[in-house]
Amino acid sequence: MSADVNAAPTSIDQLAPKMELKGMVKRLELYGAFVDIGIGQDALLHISQLGKPNVRNVGDVVKQGEEITVYVLKVDKQGGRVALSLVKPPAVTWDDLKEGDSVSGKIVRVENFGVFVDIGAERPGMIHVSEMGSGYVKSPSDVVSVGDTVEARIIKINRKKRQIDMSMKPASESVPVAAIMDEPEEDLPTAMELALRQAMGGDFEKQSRREKRNRDRRERQVREREDILSRTLREHSK
């Protein structure tokens, strides 16, 4: 939601996140700048919201007396505080996303295990190949191509890792991607279990090697997925 910059708010009660406003930089501090946005109190533009990495000097980005375009990041009406950003917020924020929501997006990358979809959020969501149709799908490229618009449903949100897993299947057929990509690891055997295996003549070393291979395989899958996601985000932001 973007506000018409010509219809400028005059009080904090009229502010809402994502609003686009014009403001005048009133003063600079080490941690950011205070901006007059016409509501009777200055709002804070924190140094982390200047739109550039590793800013050491606020004055390198904005100047006192300069008119700038800002976006409302947070509003604390009770405390009388407003946080601003120079970065235009995504159309869909993490607070907007909910598991079970239906979304529409454009395919931005196709991999052998699934596709990445731009839904207007900070990061593209992913649809695993097993979630791309009611029947068996051998390859994502058999179903979609880069640039296609698809309808999907959010089945899992990991806010800590900033991951969005989605499905093109009906709700009754979906399996959370975590169950596919991040299989639970086996519990390590206790000393008593090890002694029991040896007493029963089990091939402990063979069992241990098999368990280690399984753990290595799962860790490799997670690393590969994280690497592809990072590369996708870098390319998508260019």
N, C-alpha and C positions, 0 to 999 in steps of 0.2 A: 504494500500500500504506500503510495507516494502522495504527498500533499502538493497542491498547487503553491509554488513559492510566492505567487502574487498575493495569496490569501494568507498572510503571515499570522501565526497565532500571537495573542497578546498576553496569555497567562499560561502557567504550567499545566493547568487543567485541560488545556487544548492540545497538549503535546501527546504524541504516541510514537512508539518505536517505528523506525523506518521512514519517518517524515523527512523530507528534503527541505532545507531552510537556507536562507542567506544570513550571514552573521558578520559582525565586526570584531576582529581580534583586539581585545582590550589590554591584556598584559600577558607576558610570558613568564613561566616559571621553569625550574629544572625538570619537573615532571609533566609539563604540558602547557596548554594555553587556555586562558579564560576568554570566552566569546560571548558578546552581546547578541542575543537572538531576538530581542524585542519583547521579552516577557517580564521585565523588571528586575531580573537577576541574571548574573552571568552563568553560563554553562561551561563545563570542563571538557576540553579536548585533550585527552591523555596522550602522552608521547607514544604509547603503543598503538594509537589509532590514527597516526599521521600518514599511513598508507605506504611507508617505506621501511625496509628492514634496518635494524641496528642504527637508529637515529640517536645521536649523542647530544645534539644541540637543537632544541625546538625551533630556534630562530633560523636554522638552515632550511626549514620547510615553510613556516608561516612567519609573517612579520606583524609587529604591533601596528594597528591602524589599517591593516589590510582587510578587505571584504572577501569572504570565502564562502563556498558552498559546503554545507555540512549535513550530516544525517543523524537523526536522533537514535542513540544506541540504547539508552535506558532512561527511565523516568521514575524518580522516587518522589511522588507528590507529597507524601507525609513528611519526608525529610527535607523537601525543597531542593533536591539535587537533580541535575540533568547531565547525562554523559553523552558526548558527541563523537562522531567519527568522520574522517575525510573519505573513508571507504564506503562506497555504495553497498548496502547490505544485500545479501541474496534474496531472491523473491520468496524463498522458503527457508526459514530458520530451523535450528534444531528443536526449538520449542514448538514449532508448527507440526513437526513430524510425529506420527503416532502409528504404532503397529496396527495393521488392519485397514489403513487408509488406502484408497485407490488413487493412483497418480498417473500422469501422462508425461512422457519424456522422449528424448531423442537419443538414439544409439550413438555413442561417441567412440567406442572401442569394442572390438570382437576378439576374444581369446578362445582357445580350445575348451576351456572349462566354463565359459559363460560370456556375458556381455556387460559393459558399463553403460549406464543410462543417465543423461543429464536431466534432472527433474526440477532444475532451478534452485537446488540447494547448494550449500557450500561445497559439497562433494558429490560426484556421481554415485548412483546406487548400482548394485550389482545383481544380475539375474543369473544364477547358476544354470548350467545346461539342463540339469534335472528338473528345473522349474520353468522350462520354456514351452511346455506343451503337455497335454494330457497323455499322449503316447510317448514312445521312445524317441528321443532326439539324439542322433549320433553326433552332430556338430552344430554349434550355434549358427554357423554360416548357412546351414540348410534352412534356417527359419527367418533370420534377419540379416540386414547389412548396415554398415555405418551410414547414418543419416536417416534411417527409418524412425518413424514415430510409433511408439508402442504404449499400450495400456497395461499397467501392472499394479500389484498390491504389495504394500510393505509387510514383510513377515518377521523382520527382526531389525532392531536398531541398537547399535553398540556405540553409545555416545563417548565412551572413553577412548575407543579406537577410531571414532569418527567413521563408522561403517554403516551402510544401509543395505540390507539384503531384501530382495524383492522376488515376486513370482508372477508368472503369466497364467498360472493354473487357477482353477476354482479353489476356494478356501478349503474345501473338504479334502483336496488332494495334495496340498502343500506339506512339505517337510522342511523345518527350519534349516537354513544353510549351515548353521553351526554344527548340525548333526552330520553334515557331509564333509565340511572342510576341517573342522576341529573335533575329531573324534576324541572321546575321553580316553586318557591314558590309563593303562592298567596300574593298579596299586602295586608297589614293590613288595615282593614276598618278605615275610617276617623270618627271623632266625629259626623259629619253630617249623615254619612251612618249608624252609630250605632243608632242614634236617629230615623232615618227613619225606620230601622228594628223594633225597639220597637213600633213605632207608628203604624206600619202595623201589629203588633201582632206576629211578627216572634219570634221563639224560639232562642234568641241570645246565651244563655248559651250552648244550644245543638250545635249550629253552631260553637261556639268558641272551644268546645271540639273536634269536628270533625276536624277543621282546625289544632288544636294542634296535634292530632293523626297523621294527614297526614305529618306535619312537622317532628315529631319525627320519623316516618317511613322512610322518605327520609334521614334524618341525620343518622339513624342507618345503612341504606344501604351503604351510603358513607363511614362510619367508618369501616364497615365489609370489604368492598372492599379494603380500604387502608391497613387494617391489613393483609389481605390475600396477597396483593401485597408485603408488607414489608417482610412477612415470606417467600414468594417465592423467593425474591431477596437474602435474607440471605442464604437460602438453595442452591440457584443457584450459589452463589459465593464461596461455600465451595470447 
